Amino acid sequence: MRLKVCHLYPDLLNLYGDRGNVLIICRRAEWRGIDVELDRISLGDRVNFTDYDFVFLGGGADQEQGLVSRDLKEKGPLLREAVEQGVVVLSICGGYQLLGRYYRARDGSLLPGVGLFDVHTEAGEKRLRGNILLEVEPALLKEMEQVGCRPLPTLVGFENHSGRTFLGEGASPLGRVLKGKGNNGKDRTEGACYRNAFGTYLHGPLLSKNPHFADLLIARALSRRYGEVRLEPLDDGLEIYAHDAVKKRLL
């Protein structure tokens, strides 16, 4: 089997070391004997997202997000079409915001988004910062069991964002906040899901302490080409220990 990975804007959207998520996806696939092909795509590059199985966008500062937003006017429709065809997307923080409908700055100006997620983001006065613990949505937990992932019911990470993101009717949350702030600090939702696309505010990098979620993404990405996939288990003792340590600290 082969896994084709697209890291989108790695030179602009890597504010908190989010590129570690790409490394984790690639290594966990390679450890299972899966061939991995990684391409890095940035401003002005031509791309056909349907050629890929997994696409990643990290977080960035306001100036970089403005540059990316303009570039996504061309790439955005192509990315939406790829998601409709089953491509897996993971977007973190600023990347998550850019895939929503819009970001409204404090001065009232609008930064248009791709519209992949039915969400919008409003700038807040105070940052939402700290460790965060989520309860995974039940459907995702059940799917983890089916594809051979360790079915942990929680996700852990670190959030640091001033934007307040609100879900529309067409978006489902990635999880429910047990500790922390999440999308907006009010409704206890965190992240968004649409088909095989996921957005979240969790840094860490996210997948380092959540190997079960990494494997879910890999399984979904492979199933597009190869049908139903059940992954061979890996020794995740250290990763689970780190996950549980954060969880214990927060509960």
LUMLUM-79426 format. One line per field, with one value per residue (C-alpha): residue number from 0; residue in one letter; x, y, z. Coordinates in nm, 2 decimals, padded with zeros to 4 digits. Example, Ala and Ser with C-alpha at 12.3 -4.5 7.8 and 13.67 -1.06 7.14 Angstrom:
BEGIN
resi <- 0,1
resn <- A,S
u <- 01.23,01.37
v <- -00.45,-00.11
w <- 00.78,00.71
This chain:
BEGIN
resi <- 0,1,2,3,4,5,6,7,8,9,10,11,12,13,14,15,16,17,18,19,20,21,22,23,24,25,26,27,28,29,30,31,32,33,34,35,36,37,38,39,40,41,42,43,44,45,46,47,48,49,50,51,52,53,54,55,56,57,58,59,60,61,62,63,64,65,66,67,68,69,70,71,72,73,74,75,76,77,78,79,80,81,82,83,84,85,86,87,88,89,90,91,92,93,94,95,96,97,98,99,100,101,102,103,104,105,106,107,108,109,110,111,112,113,114,115,116,117,118,119,120,121,122,123,124,125,126,127,128,129,130,131,132,133,134,135,136,137,138,139,140,141,142,143,144,145,146,147,148,149,150,151,152,153,154,155,156,157,158,159,160,161,162,163,164,165,166,167,168,169,170,171,172,173,174,175,176,177,178,179,180,181,182,183,184,185,186,187,188,189,190,191,192,193,194,195,196,197,198,199,200,201,202,203,204,205,206,207,208,209,210,211,212,213,214,215,216,217,218,219,220,221,222,223,224,225,226,227,228,229,230,231,232,233,234,235,236,237,238,239,240,241,242,243,244,245,246,247,248,249,250
resn <- M,R,L,K,V,C,H,L,Y,P,D,L,L,N,L,Y,G,D,R,G,N,V,L,I,I,C,R,R,A,E,W,R,G,I,D,V,E,L,D,R,I,S,L,G,D,R,V,N,F,T,D,Y,D,F,V,F,L,G,G,G,A,D,Q,E,Q,G,L,V,S,R,D,L,K,E,K,G,P,L,L,R,E,A,V,E,Q,G,V,V,V,L,S,I,C,G,G,Y,Q,L,L,G,R,Y,Y,R,A,R,D,G,S,L,L,P,G,V,G,L,F,D,V,H,T,E,A,G,E,K,R,L,R,G,N,I,L,L,E,V,E,P,A,L,L,K,E,M,E,Q,V,G,C,R,P,L,P,T,L,V,G,F,E,N,H,S,G,R,T,F,L,G,E,G,A,S,P,L,G,R,V,L,K,G,K,G,N,N,G,K,D,R,T,E,G,A,C,Y,R,N,A,F,G,T,Y,L,H,G,P,L,L,S,K,N,P,H,F,A,D,L,L,I,A,R,A,L,S,R,R,Y,G,E,V,R,L,E,P,L,D,D,G,L,E,I,Y,A,H,D,A,V,K,K,R,L,L
u <- 00.00,00.10,00.00,00.03,00.06,00.03,00.16,00.00,00.19,00.46,00.67,00.38,00.16,00.39,00.35,00.36,00.55,00.24,00.44,00.51,00.17,00.29,00.59,00.38,00.14,00.43,00.62,00.32,00.24,00.60,00.63,00.35,00.53,00.32,00.51,00.47,00.51,00.52,00.48,00.50,00.28,00.29,00.19,00.14,00.21,-00.03,-00.19,-00.45,-00.57,-00.75,-00.41,-00.35,-00.49,-00.41,-00.38,-00.25,-00.26,-00.11,-00.15,00.01,00.02,-00.22,00.01,00.08,-00.29,-00.37,-00.13,-00.27,-00.63,-00.55,-00.39,-00.68,-00.91,-00.78,-00.69,-01.00,-01.25,-01.01,-00.97,-01.35,-01.39,-01.12,-01.30,-01.62,-01.42,-01.30,-00.96,-00.87,-00.78,-00.65,-00.63,-00.50,-00.58,-00.53,-00.56,-00.89,-01.02,-00.92,-01.13,-01.44,-01.67,-01.49,-01.28,-01.40,-01.12,-01.17,-01.18,-01.48,-01.29,-01.36,-01.10,-01.28,-01.25,-01.28,-01.62,-01.52,-01.65,-01.98,-01.82,-01.72,-01.47,-01.48,-01.17,-01.18,-01.01,-00.85,-00.66,-00.79,-00.48,-00.39,-00.41,-00.73,-00.91,-01.19,-01.44,-01.44,-01.77,-01.92,-01.92,-01.55,-01.48,-01.67,-01.48,-01.15,-01.24,-01.34,-01.01,-00.78,-00.70,-00.68,-01.02,-00.93,-01.24,-01.04,-00.81,-00.55,-00.36,-00.27,-00.48,-00.37,-00.61,-00.79,-01.05,-01.39,-01.53,-01.90,-02.04,-02.33,-02.59,-02.36,-02.07,-02.03,-01.77,-01.46,-01.53,-01.68,-01.46,-01.41,-01.14,-01.03,-01.21,-01.25,-01.40,-01.53,-01.52,-01.90,-02.07,-01.81,-01.76,-01.41,-01.31,-01.53,-01.58,-01.72,-01.69,-01.31,-01.21,-01.12,-01.04,-00.92,-00.74,-00.53,-00.16,00.11,00.16,-00.19,-00.11,00.20,-00.02,-00.32,-00.19,-00.54,-00.66,-00.35,-00.44,-00.80,-00.68,-00.44,-00.71,-00.96,-00.69,-00.60,-00.96,-01.02,-00.79,-00.79,-01.13,-01.19,-00.86,-00.77,-00.43,-00.17,-00.12,00.19,00.36,00.22,00.32,00.50,00.24,-00.04,00.16,00.19,-00.18,-00.28,-00.04,-00.20,-00.55,-00.47,-00.33,-00.65,-00.91
v <- 00.00,00.36,00.68,01.02,01.31,01.68,01.93,02.26,02.59,02.43,02.75,02.97,02.77,02.61,02.85,02.59,02.30,02.16,02.00,01.73,01.59,01.52,01.35,01.13,01.03,00.94,00.74,00.55,00.45,00.35,00.14,-00.07,-00.12,00.14,00.34,00.72,01.00,01.35,01.67,02.03,02.28,02.66,02.99,02.98,02.61,02.41,02.12,01.85,01.75,01.44,01.29,01.28,01.07,01.31,01.69,01.89,02.26,02.40,02.73,03.06,03.43,03.69,03.81,03.46,03.37,03.67,03.55,03.20,03.33,03.50,03.19,02.97,03.17,02.94,02.63,02.63,02.50,02.22,02.12,02.12,01.89,01.66,01.63,01.54,01.26,01.12,01.29,01.32,01.67,01.78,02.15,02.31,02.65,02.91,02.64,02.54,02.90,02.94,02.64,02.79,03.05,03.36,03.52,03.85,04.07,04.31,04.60,04.44,04.34,03.99,03.74,03.50,03.13,02.82,02.72,02.36,02.37,02.54,02.75,03.11,03.28,03.61,03.77,03.78,04.02,03.75,03.44,03.10,02.93,02.61,02.23,02.09,01.76,01.64,01.36,01.20,01.19,00.84,00.77,00.83,00.61,00.32,00.37,00.35,00.01,-00.11,-00.01,-00.15,00.17,00.18,00.31,00.59,00.80,01.13,01.37,01.59,01.89,02.26,02.54,02.90,03.11,03.44,03.35,03.22,02.97,02.88,02.58,02.61,02.34,02.17,02.10,01.85,01.90,01.68,01.64,01.79,01.99,01.82,02.07,02.38,02.63,02.47,02.65,02.95,02.90,02.89,02.59,02.32,02.22,02.17,02.14,02.06,01.76,01.73,01.40,01.31,01.67,01.77,02.11,02.17,02.41,02.14,02.18,01.96,01.85,01.70,01.35,01.30,01.23,01.10,00.80,00.66,00.96,00.95,00.59,00.68,00.94,00.69,00.42,00.67,00.79,00.44,00.32,00.57,00.36,00.02,-00.03,-00.12,-00.12,-00.26,-00.14,-00.35,-00.24,-00.05,-00.03,00.30,00.26,00.59,00.78,00.65,00.72,01.09,01.10,00.97,01.20,01.51,01.36,01.29,01.64,01.80,01.58
w <- 00.00,-00.05,00.13,-00.05,00.18,00.10,00.36,00.26,00.33,00.56,00.53,00.65,00.88,01.14,01.43,01.71,01.55,01.39,01.12,01.37,01.29,00.93,01.06,01.29,01.01,00.78,01.04,01.17,00.82,00.74,01.06,00.92,00.59,00.40,00.14,00.19,-00.06,00.09,-00.11,00.02,-00.15,-00.09,-00.24,-00.62,-00.65,-00.87,-00.70,-00.76,-00.42,-00.54,-00.61,-00.24,00.05,00.33,00.34,00.64,00.73,01.05,01.23,01.15,01.25,01.12,00.84,00.71,00.73,00.51,00.25,00.26,00.25,-00.09,-00.23,-00.11,-00.34,-00.62,-00.42,-00.19,-00.45,-00.54,-00.18,-00.12,-00.42,-00.30,00.04,-00.14,-00.31,00.03,00.08,00.45,00.58,00.92,00.99,01.31,01.46,01.19,00.92,01.08,01.07,00.71,00.61,00.77,00.61,00.74,01.01,01.15,01.29,01.59,01.34,01.17,00.85,00.71,00.60,00.37,00.42,00.20,00.33,00.38,00.73,00.82,01.09,01.13,01.36,01.55,01.70,02.08,02.32,02.54,02.43,02.52,02.64,02.83,02.83,02.70,02.73,02.50,02.50,02.15,01.97,02.00,01.63,01.60,01.90,01.74,01.42,01.60,01.73,01.38,01.21,01.48,01.67,02.04,02.14,02.38,02.45,02.49,02.31,02.48,02.36,02.42,02.29,02.23,02.02,02.04,01.77,01.88,01.64,01.61,01.44,01.19,01.12,00.86,01.10,01.38,01.66,01.69,02.06,02.38,02.62,02.96,03.06,02.87,02.64,02.30,02.00,02.18,02.56,02.57,02.42,02.51,02.15,02.01,01.65,01.35,01.12,00.77,00.59,00.62,00.71,01.06,01.22,01.57,01.80,01.96,01.94,02.10,01.82,01.84,01.72,01.94,02.25,02.05,01.85,01.83,01.63,01.41,01.32,01.25,01.00,00.84,00.81,00.65,00.41,00.30,00.27,-00.02,-00.24,-00.08,00.07,00.43,00.63,00.96,01.09,01.26,01.62,01.72,02.06,02.18,02.54,02.57,02.37,02.59,02.90,02.79,02.70,03.04,03.22,03.07,03.14,03.50,03.55,03.42,03.59
